[in-house]
Amino acid sequence: MQTTTLTGGQALVRLLANYGVDTVFGIPGVHTLELYRGLPGSGIRHVLTRHEQGASFMADGYARVSGKPGVCFIITGPGVTNAATGIGQAYADSIPMLVISSVNHTASLGKGWGCLHETQDQRAMTAPITAFSAVALSTDDLPELIARAYAVFDSERPRPVHISVPLDVLAAKVSRDWSHDVVRRPSRGAASTAALDEAAGILQNAKRPMILAGGGALNAQHALQEISTRLAAPLFTSVAGKGLLPPDAPLNAGSTLCVEPGWQLIAEADVVLAVGTEMADTDFWRERLPLNAQLLRVDIDPRKFNDFYPCAVALHGDAQQTLAALLERLPPAHRDASAAIAAVAALRQAVRNSHGPLQSIHQAILERIAAELPDNAFISTDMTQLAYTGNYAFNSLAPRSWLHPTGYGTLGYGLPAGIGAKFGAPQRPGLVLVGDGGFLYTAQELATAVEELDSPLVVLLWNNDALGQIRDDMLGLDIEPIGVLPRNPDFAALGRAFGCTVSQPQSLAELQTDLRHGFKRNGVTLIELKHACAH
């Protein structure tokens, strides 16, 4: 094919392939036909979702396990609004996502002509939930916008980017073949020497240092472990940072800053090193942590240094490089960790002792899961009470192994994100934890899972025939429960209709057996666990 015959849509797909994109999630429509013209022969796999929200959630799950941007192709107007919830979730949790959509012909934009899928200003609809949202007004805009998107993913706080491409731009012939114009990708650097020296001095003099690490620290695992060991500093994580220390590491305080024992322990710190975390109340389940410490913050986002938790030292830079430079400034000798290890052990026991009746049921289920979960598996979770307990009570063996919609807190995330994660890490078995309410938001994506997956994905549906958390919140506030006891379908029949292997265990022992079989089965297994069977 002569380069002059390439359309904007074809060249864009080739350019994405040259940036390393191997998978896109989406649903073809009359407004994206020119994108799909470019897919054959590109080396990019297209995954047909059953709703655009599913496409954005799948792109999110793909990004969380792989560390690469998740990509989706969506149509003008309703495709964008359908995907917006998943885009918002990725924005809240700092997940790299590239959303390519069509938009109406350039001449019609903002005119209100009543064109198919028309909105007043599509770019403005996603601007608040993206690092940037832009419209390509010519084919020559496309390589520049893609380069800008990857600059966000590689050098800034990673967040979604939305690029709208008008129908005439998608179909126009390119003036030259720019599909190989992959620009030099910018990289993050370490914090300044002055900030590193100051932080190292404070940490050396700390009596009770502690560490809090989030999703921005996922690539700094070894440096975090070494700093924690040298300083005898207990290491807490946010939900996004689960797995940064091995479960049996004696200084691993886990993601327990959402319960009273965790709050009590961090209140004893005189210095807290916070790495790659926005320190949000969605992780802490309270408005403010009881910090009595000097706060040192390592972050790629300079806006975090003087927000809700102003810091004594701002270390603006990449977590891995900054912590490596910090290690060089700390004495190599390890401090006596006996008191810190004892404090962490007491914390772990206090967390178990603090379980209420419902959390004890969850703990029993989670223990059965842990007994059968393959070491390299990931868990994708929805907004459901079982996952809320798992956020702090379940031990992840490695980073990128517990996917939870923390910041935006949207229902319907668990299943499509788990499917997307399977494409991001095909060799890893997957488990989805979802409640009956959230499952019905995106249950149609079982069709995608059954059609596309040939390795183990187990969906554990926790069915309490209620919107349990909202019901409990209503009762706690002395509000008469309304709208929280829905009539559910026959979930087993629904799963079979989609082509899943289905089981309905009647006890925790049967659950464990069904999980074991599910992780050995290539394909999708739906396990419906009723609340009454978990006692």
C-alpha positions, -999 to +999 in steps of 0.1 A: +000+000+000+013+034-009+017+057+021-004+083+005-034+060+005-035+056+043-064+072+061-061+090+094-077+060+111-054+035+095-023+055+103-034+060+139-038+023+145-003+016+130+011+043+152-004+028+183+011-006+174+045+011+171+040+025+206+036-011+219-002-013+220-012-050+217-048-050+228-077-026+224-112-030+240-143-017+223-174-020+202-173-011+165-199+015+154-208+035+123-186+063+136-154+042+141-153+022+109-121+039+098-103+029+130-114-007+124-101-005+088-067-002+103-068-032+127-062-061+103-025-068+100-016-043+127-008-069+154-033-054+177-059-077+192-094-063+194-116-075+223-153-070+217-170-058+249-207-057+254-209-021+267-185+008+265-184+010+303-170-026+301-144-014+276-131+013+299-131-010+329-113-037+309-087-011+299-082-002+335-077-039+346-053-044+317-033-014+329-032-024+366-017-058+360+006-049+331+017-014+340+010-004+303-017+020+293-050+003+286-066+013+253-102+015+241-119+025+209-154+040+214-180+058+193-191+094+195-216+106+221-232+076+238-200+056+236-181+084+254-208+089+281-210+051+286-173+048+291-170+079+313-176+059+346-146+037+338-125+068+328-134+085+360-124+054+380-090+053+362-085+090+369-093+086+406-068+057+409-040+071+387-043+044+360-029+051+325-056+047+299-059+059+263-094+065+250-097+070+213-132+080+202-147+094+171-166+127+171-189+144+145-175+160+113-153+190+119-177+214+102-206+204+126-188+207+159-206+230+183-232+239+157-262+219+171-273+206+138-288+174+153-262+150+138-261+114+150-246+111+185-241+148+187-231+166+219-225+203+225-189+197+234-176+161+236-142+172+248-156+190+277-174+159+289-142+141+297-119+170+305-126+168+343-117+130+344-086+129+322-051+143+323-062+160+291-090+157+265-083+170+230-098+170+195-076+162+165-086+187+139-064+173+112-045+140+105-013+158+114-026+164+149-027+127+157+010+119+161+015+149+183-015+141+205-004+104+209+031+116+218+016+139+244-005+111+258+026+089+263+044+118+279+017+118+305+019+080+310+057+080+313+066+112+330+036+125+350+011+111+373-005+084+351-041+092+343-065+087+313-062+106+281-091+111+257-085+119+221-116+126+199-111+122+161-137+138+138-152+115+112-137+135+083-102+133+100-105+095+104-113+091+068-089+117+053-058+106+035-026+115+055-002+140+040+027+117+049+030+083+067+037+093+103+027+059+117+064+052+127+069+086+144+074+072+179+090+100+198+116+096+225+096+088+256+104+112+285+113+096+319+109+106+355+139+116+376+148+115+412+140+142+437+165+171+441+197+166+460+188+191+487+155+174+494+171+140+495+198+152+519+172+168+542+149+137+542+178+114+549+189+135+579+154+134+593+150+096+588+184+090+605+173+109+635+138+094+637+130+073+668+099+056+654+099+060+616+071+044+596+064+042+558+032+045+538+034+033+502+007+036+475+002+027+438+029+051+428+055+029+446+048-003+427+081-002+409+100+006+440+094-026+459+130-036+466+141-001+477+110+001+500+118-032+516+155-022+522+146+012+537+120-005+559+146-030+571+174-005+576+152+019+596+132-008+614+102+011+600+068-007+598+054-004+563+018+004+556+003+004+521-028+018+505-051-007+488-033+001+455+000-008+471-010-042+485+017-068+480+047-044+482+061-065+511+057-103+513+029-113+537+053-129+562+077-098+563+078-090+600+075-052+593+046-056+569+017-036+585-004-042+554-033-020+542-047-016+578-050+021+580-087+018+575-093+002+609-086+013+645-055-008+652-038+007+622-047+042+632-034+036+667+000+024+654+007+051+629-002+077+656+030+065+674+053+075+645+075+105+648+084+105+611+063+091+582+077+086+548+048+086+523+056+072+488+034+075+458+001+079+477-024+107+477-033+097+513-070+098+505-099+091+529-111+063+506-081+043+518-084+053+555-121+052+560-119+084+581-115+120+572-080+124+586-052+101+598-041+108+634-006+118+624+017+132+651+048+129+628+070+149+605+057+139+570+081+133+541+064+128+508+077+112+476+054+119+447+055+126+410+025+150+414+037+183+430+001+192+439+002+166+466+028+182+487+007+209+503-028+195+502-047+179+530-014+166+546+013+193+541+047+178+543+080+188+560+100+177+530+087+174+494+106+148+473+093+155+438+103+126+416+100+090+405+095+067+435+120+041+424+148+065+416+141+087+446+142+058+471+174+045+455+190+078+460+177+080+495+192+046+503+226+058+493+223+085+520+212+062+548+236+042+569+239+006+557+236-008+592+202-022+602+186-008+634+173-030+661+138-039+648+125-059+678+101-032+691+088-025+656+083-062+648+064-067+680+042-037+673+034-050+638+026-085+653+003-069+678-014-049+650-021-080+630-036-098+660-056-067+669-071-066+634-083-102+636-097-096+671-116-066+659-137-084+633-174-082+638-197-111+629-199-101+592-161-096+589-155-130+606-176-146+578-156-127+552-124-138+569-134-174+567-142-171+530-109-153+523-090-180+541-106-206+517-096-184+488-060-181+500-058-219+504-065-225+467-054-193+450-024-200+427+007-180+438+007-159+405-030-152+405-046-118+407-079-108+423-102-082+408-128-069+432-160-049+431-175-025+456-188-053+479-186-060+516-164-091+510-139-070+492-140-042+518-128-067+544-103-082+519-088-048+513-072-050+547-076-086+558-063-105+527-026-108+521-014-102+485+017-121+476+029-095+451+021-061+437-005-057+409-024-087+424-054-069+441-075-047+418-101-025+436-120+006+425-108+026+455-111+063+447-142+066+425-158+036+442-179+025+413-201-006+412-197-030+383-159-027+381-149-062+393-159-085+364-148-064+334-116-053+351-108-089+358-114-097+321-091-069+311-064-081+335-064-115+318-053-098+286-027-077+304-013-109+320-026-139+301-004-163+321-020-154+354-051-171+367-078-146+378-104-144+405-133-119+405-149-110+438-183-094+432-216-089+451-250-095+436-257-058+432-225-049+415-226-080+393-258-069+376-241-036+365-218-054+341-230-091+340-232-089+302-194-089+300-196-127+308-202-130+271-169-114+264-151-135+289-165-168+276-159-158+240-123-146+245-107-164+274-091-199+273-073-198+307-088-198+342-110-169+353-131-177+384-160-153+393-170-156+430-205-141+433-212-132+470-250-132+470-267-118+501-298-108+481-293-072+492-274-040+486-259-050+519-236-021+527-262+005+519-288-014+540-264-015+569-256+022+566-293+030+565-300+010+596-269+026+613-284+060+607-319+050+618-332+053+582-359+029+571-343+007+544-357+015+510-344+001+476-319-023+492-336-056+488-338-062+451-353-093+435-324-111+419-324-134+389-314-170+389-277-164+387-268-200+381-291-201+351-277-168+339-242-181+341-250-212+321-268-191+295-236-173+289-216-205+287-199-205+321-192-236+342-214-229+373-214-242+409-234-233+440-214-245+470-235-252+502-206-249+526-171-233+529-156-268+523-175-271+490-164-235+481-128-245+485-132-275+463-150-255+437-123-229+437-096-256+433-114-270+403-121-235+388-084-226+389-076-257+370-102-251+343-094-232+311-124-209+308-148-191+330-163-205+362-191-188+380-194-197+417-225-184+435-220-184+472-251-176+492-247-157+525-264-186+544-239-211+531-209-192+544-216-197+581 
